[in-house]
Amino acid sequence: MKIIYFGSDLFSNCLSLLIRKRISIEVVFINDLQGNANFIKKISDENNIKWRSDRPVKEILNQYISIDTTIFIVADYGYILPKTDVQYAVNIHPSLLPKGKGPTPLTYLIDNPEYAGVTIHKLTETPDDGDILVQEKFDIDHNETISSLMVKSQLLAESLLEKLLNDFNEIYVKAIPQVKALSSYQAIPSTERRFVTWSESTTRFRQALRQYGHFGILVELDKQLYITSEAEVTDFDHSFLPGRVIFEDFSIISIAISGGFVIFTKRSLMLINPTSNR
């Protein structure tokens, strides 16, 4: 068995699993957008595994396919692979397919807990559409965040991949087609979904932080747009207008919102651009 691996840091533990199982890894393809593959590069370097960040084309991929059993393993990879001569190809997806198809399903799981799980399925030309090989759900807690969902998904993905590898041929031939009628698709969250205004409630602020805190929520200060992944939200009766600064020192700033206030560390607020350009 020989592996061609495609992925990012989200499922980097799956690459580590392959290494521990002493499975031959020919090359690792990464899609290093916004530094989301730093850890997987580190793992590859430490284990003398070649990695490359170019967009794969058919001619290049076919060079890695041999008469040995070659498996493409795709795990949170940013490019759609071209059709090749590979016999086996699987994708690791962080939702309970066919529910939650799309590039970023984790940000939607808090609103849609019935999507929560991990699926490994056959890779097809249509993204997230292949027959299901192994699948398992997990529960969503009341205080779940995007970060905790990433951890749960990563741990479950490793477990499912090991299960698949231990009985690969048997599971592969018994794959189950997805029920098309149950399909749902989740697009990349828009800027508007991550933008929170001061007139919104403490509940809305907490929800936004739970869903997008890992990537950052967007707020407006002095007509400038900022992104932050750190904030404290407190319920508190007050008469301040939403958006007013009610406390500030050298390290933090607190803003009045509907039904309470929010506190930011100044180092966590990163200026994007003037709001007029948003």
C-alpha positions in Angstrom: 0.0 0.0 0.0 1.3 3.4 -1.0 -0.3 6.7 0.0 -0.5 10.1 -1.8 -1.7 12.5 0.8 -3.5 15.8 0.3 -4.4 18.0 3.3 -4.0 20.8 5.8 -3.5 21.1 9.5 -7.1 20.3 10.4 -6.6 16.5 10.0 -2.8 16.5 10.4 -3.2 13.7 13.0 -4.3 11.4 10.1 -0.9 11.9 8.5 0.7 11.1 11.8 -1.4 7.9 12.0 -0.1 6.8 8.6 3.5 7.4 9.8 2.9 5.4 13.0 1.5 2.5 11.0 4.6 2.6 8.8 2.6 3.0 5.6 4.6 4.3 2.7 3.8 8.0 2.0 5.0 8.9 -1.5 4.3 12.7 -1.2 2.1 15.2 0.7 0.3 17.9 -1.2 -0.6 20.9 0.8 -2.8 23.9 0.1 -1.1 26.5 2.3 -3.7 29.2 2.4 -3.3 31.6 5.4 -0.8 29.4 7.0 -3.2 26.5 7.4 -0.6 23.8 6.6 2.4 24.8 8.8 2.0 21.9 11.1 1.6 19.3 8.4 4.8 20.7 6.7 6.6 20.2 10.1 5.4 16.6 10.4 6.5 15.9 6.8 9.9 17.5 7.3 10.5 15.6 10.6 9.8 12.3 8.9 11.6 13.1 5.6 8.5 13.0 3.6 8.4 15.2 0.4 5.7 17.8 0.3 4.7 20.2 -2.4 2.3 23.1 -2.6 1.7 23.4 -6.3 -1.7 22.7 -7.7 -1.7 19.1 -8.8 -2.4 18.2 -12.4 -3.2 14.9 -14.0 0.3 14.3 -15.5 2.0 14.9 -12.1 -0.3 12.8 -10.1 -0.1 9.9 -12.6 3.6 9.8 -12.1 3.1 8.8 -8.4 0.6 6.0 -9.3 2.3 2.6 -9.6 1.4 -1.0 -9.9 1.4 -1.2 -6.1 -1.9 -0.4 -4.4 -1.9 3.4 -4.5 -4.4 5.3 -2.4 -5.2 9.0 -2.6 -6.2 10.3 0.9 -7.7 13.8 0.8 -8.2 15.5 4.2 -9.3 19.2 4.2 -7.6 20.0 0.9 -8.3 23.2 -1.0 -8.1 22.0 -4.6 -10.4 19.6 -6.5 -8.2 16.8 -7.8 -8.2 16.1 -11.6 -9.3 12.7 -12.8 -6.4 10.3 -12.8 -5.6 6.6 -13.2 -5.6 5.9 -9.4 -7.8 3.0 -8.4 -8.5 4.0 -4.8 -9.2 7.6 -3.5 -11.0 8.7 -0.4 -11.9 11.9 1.3 -12.2 12.8 4.9 -15.1 15.2 5.5 -16.1 16.9 8.8 -19.8 16.4 8.7 -22.4 13.5 8.7 -22.8 13.2 4.9 -24.9 13.7 2.9 -25.7 16.5 5.4 -23.3 19.4 5.5 -21.6 19.2 2.2 -19.3 22.0 1.3 -15.9 23.5 2.2 -16.5 24.7 5.7 -19.2 22.7 7.4 -17.8 23.0 10.9 -19.0 26.7 11.2 -22.6 25.5 10.7 -22.7 22.6 13.2 -23.7 24.8 16.2 -26.8 25.8 14.3 -27.3 22.3 12.8 -26.2 19.7 15.4 -27.7 16.9 13.3 -24.8 17.4 10.8 -22.1 16.7 13.5 -19.8 13.9 12.7 -17.1 12.7 10.3 -17.4 10.8 7.1 -14.8 9.0 5.0 -16.1 8.4 1.5 -15.0 7.5 -2.0 -13.6 10.5 -3.8 -15.6 11.4 -6.9 -15.5 14.2 -9.5 -18.4 15.8 -7.7 -17.2 17.0 -4.3 -18.5 15.3 -1.1 -20.7 13.0 -3.3 -19.0 9.6 -3.2 -20.2 6.4 -1.5 -19.7 6.3 2.3 -17.0 4.0 3.6 -17.0 4.8 7.4 -19.0 7.4 9.3 -19.7 8.3 12.9 -21.6 11.1 14.6 -20.7 13.1 17.7 -22.8 15.2 20.1 -22.8 19.1 20.2 -22.6 20.5 23.7 -24.4 23.7 24.8 -21.0 25.6 25.0 -19.5 24.1 21.9 -17.1 26.4 19.8 -15.6 26.1 16.4 -12.3 25.2 18.1 -13.8 22.4 20.1 -15.5 21.1 17.0 -12.2 21.0 15.2 -10.7 18.9 18.0 -13.6 16.5 18.0 -13.5 16.1 14.3 -9.8 15.6 14.2 -9.9 12.9 16.9 -12.8 11.1 15.3 -11.2 11.3 11.8 -8.1 9.5 13.0 -10.2 6.8 14.6 -12.2 6.2 11.4 -9.2 6.3 9.2 -7.5 3.6 11.3 -10.7 1.5 11.1 -10.7 1.9 7.3 -7.1 1.0 6.9 -7.4 -2.1 9.0 -9.9 -3.6 6.7 -9.6 -1.5 3.6 -10.5 -3.9 0.8 -13.6 -5.2 2.6 -14.9 -1.8 3.5 -14.2 -0.3 0.1 -16.3 -2.8 -1.8 -19.2 -2.5 0.6 -19.4 1.3 0.4 -22.9 2.7 0.8 -24.3 5.3 -1.7 -25.4 8.6 -0.2 -29.1 9.3 0.0 -29.4 12.3 -2.3 -32.7 13.4 -0.8 -31.0 14.1 2.5 -28.2 16.3 1.0 -27.5 19.8 2.2 -24.8 22.2 1.2 -23.0 24.8 3.3 -21.2 27.6 1.5 -18.2 29.5 2.8 -19.5 31.9 5.5 -19.9 35.4 4.1 -18.4 38.4 5.7 -21.8 39.5 6.8 -22.3 36.4 8.9 -19.1 37.2 10.8 -19.8 40.9 11.2 -21.4 41.8 14.6 -22.9 45.3 15.4 -22.9 46.8 18.8 -26.7 47.0 18.9 -26.9 43.2 18.8 -27.5 41.2 22.0 -25.0 39.4 24.2 -26.5 36.2 22.9 -25.7 37.1 19.3 -22.1 38.0 20.3 -21.6 34.7 22.1 -23.0 32.8 19.1 -20.7 34.6 16.7 -17.7 33.9 18.8 -18.6 30.2 19.2 -19.1 29.8 15.4 -16.3 32.0 14.1 -14.0 32.8 16.9 -11.2 30.6 15.6 -11.3 32.5 12.3 -12.3 35.8 13.8 -15.4 37.9 14.1 -15.6 41.4 12.5 -16.5 44.6 14.5 -16.4 48.3 13.7 -14.5 50.8 15.8 -14.2 54.5 14.8 -15.4 53.6 11.3 -12.6 51.1 11.0 -13.1 47.4 10.5 -11.3 45.0 12.9 -11.1 41.3 13.1 -10.6 39.5 16.5 -10.8 36.0 17.8 -10.7 37.0 21.5 -13.5 38.6 23.5 -15.4 38.4 26.8 -19.1 38.9 26.7 -21.0 39.9 29.9 -24.7 40.4 30.6 -25.3 43.7 32.4 -28.1 46.2 32.8 -27.0 49.7 31.7 -28.1 52.9 30.1 -25.2 53.4 27.7 -25.8 53.7 24.0 -24.6 50.6 22.1 -21.1 51.1 20.7 -19.9 53.5 23.5 -16.6 52.8 25.0 -17.3 52.3 28.8 -13.8 51.3 29.9 -10.3 51.4 28.5 -6.8 51.1 29.7 -3.5 50.2 28.0 -4.4 46.6 27.4 -8.2 46.3 27.1 -11.2 48.1 25.8 -14.9 47.5 26.7 -17.8 48.4 24.5 -21.5 48.6 25.5 -23.8 46.3 23.6 -27.5 45.5 23.9 -28.0 43.9 27.3 -24.3 44.0 28.4 -20.8 44.7 27.3 -18.0 43.1 25.5 -14.3 43.3 26.4 -11.4 43.0 23.9 -7.7 42.8 24.5 -6.2 45.5 22.3 -3.6 43.1 21.0 -6.3 40.9 19.6 -7.9 43.6 17.5 -6.4 43.6 14.0 -7.3 46.4 11.6 -8.5 45.2 8.2 -9.5 48.4 6.4 -11.9 51.4 6.6 -15.5 50.2 6.9 -16.3 52.2 3.7 -14.3 49.7 1.7 -16.0 46.6 3.2 
